[in-house]
Amino acid sequence: MKAVKVEYTVRSEYAATNAENIRHVMSDLRNINPPGLQYSSFLKEDRKSFVHFVMAKDEHAEKVLSDLPSFKNFQAALKASNPEMAPKVEKLELVGTSIAIFL
């Protein structure tokens, strides 16, 4: 299993657009319901910093996300927006969870 946290800060005027782009990705993922992939995104109190958590059971599940057209569009638009703080990717190791994952 691979777990990743991505955090970045966009310019205030881009925050609503970024949130909408994320909603498109989430809608597409709900429609295809890929097994072995959990993806969540959060907006911090400053209303312009975003945190994403991705858990992928295997490389196939990870590839589903990276190949998704709406995800590619989201990434390209974010990069073009010239964020205040560029995305920082952190690999995470699962210590424990209260829910069953990928059963």
C-alpha positions in Angstrom: 0.0 0.0 0.0 1.1 3.5 -0.8 -0.1 6.5 1.2 0.8 10.1 0.3 -0.1 13.6 1.6 0.2 16.5 -0.7 -0.1 20.1 0.6 0.1 23.4 -1.2 -1.3 27.0 -1.0 -2.9 28.7 -4.0 -3.5 32.4 -4.5 -6.8 33.5 -2.9 -8.4 34.3 -6.3 -7.7 30.8 -7.5 -9.0 28.9 -4.4 -12.6 28.5 -5.7 -11.4 27.3 -9.1 -9.1 24.8 -7.5 -11.8 23.5 -5.2 -14.1 23.0 -8.3 -11.4 21.2 -10.2 -10.9 18.9 -7.2 -14.7 18.2 -7.1 -14.5 17.2 -10.8 -11.8 14.6 -9.9 -13.8 13.3 -7.0 -17.0 13.0 -9.1 -15.1 11.1 -11.8 -13.6 8.8 -9.1 -17.0 8.1 -7.6 -18.4 7.3 -11.0 -15.7 4.7 -11.8 -15.3 3.5 -8.2 -11.8 2.1 -8.7 -11.0 -0.7 -6.2 -8.0 -0.1 -4.0 -8.0 3.7 -4.1 -9.0 6.2 -1.5 -8.6 9.9 -2.1 -9.7 12.9 0.0 -9.0 16.6 -0.1 -9.3 19.2 2.5 -9.3 23.0 2.7 -7.5 24.6 5.6 -8.8 27.5 7.7 -6.9 30.1 5.6 -9.3 29.1 2.7 -6.4 28.8 0.2 -4.3 25.9 1.5 -5.2 22.4 0.4 -4.3 19.0 1.8 -4.8 15.8 -0.2 -4.5 12.3 1.1 -4.2 9.4 -1.3 -4.1 5.7 -0.3 -3.5 3.2 -3.1 -3.5 -0.5 -2.7 -1.1 -1.1 -5.5 0.4 0.5 -8.6 -2.7 -0.3 -10.7 -4.9 1.7 -8.3 -2.4 4.6 -8.3 -2.3 4.6 -12.1 -6.1 5.0 -12.2 -5.7 8.3 -10.5 -2.7 9.6 -12.5 -4.3 8.6 -15.8 -7.7 10.2 -15.0 -8.3 13.1 -17.5 -9.9 15.3 -14.8 -6.9 14.7 -12.5 -4.5 15.7 -15.3 -6.5 18.8 -15.9 -6.5 19.6 -12.2 -2.7 19.3 -12.0 -2.1 21.3 -15.1 -4.4 24.1 -14.0 -2.9 24.2 -10.5 0.6 24.5 -11.9 -0.5 27.2 -14.3 -2.1 29.2 -11.4 1.4 29.9 -10.0 0.6 28.7 -6.4 2.0 30.6 -3.4 3.4 27.4 -2.1 4.1 24.6 -4.6 2.8 21.1 -3.8 4.8 19.3 -1.2 4.5 15.5 -1.4 5.1 13.4 1.7 5.1 9.6 1.7 3.3 8.2 4.8 3.4 4.9 6.5 0.1 3.6 8.0 0.3 2.9 11.7 -3.3 2.0 12.3 -6.9 2.7 11.2 -10.3 2.5 12.6 -11.8 1.3 9.3 -11.1 -1.6 7.0 -9.0 -0.6 4.1 -8.9 -2.5 0.8 -10.6 -5.7 2.0 
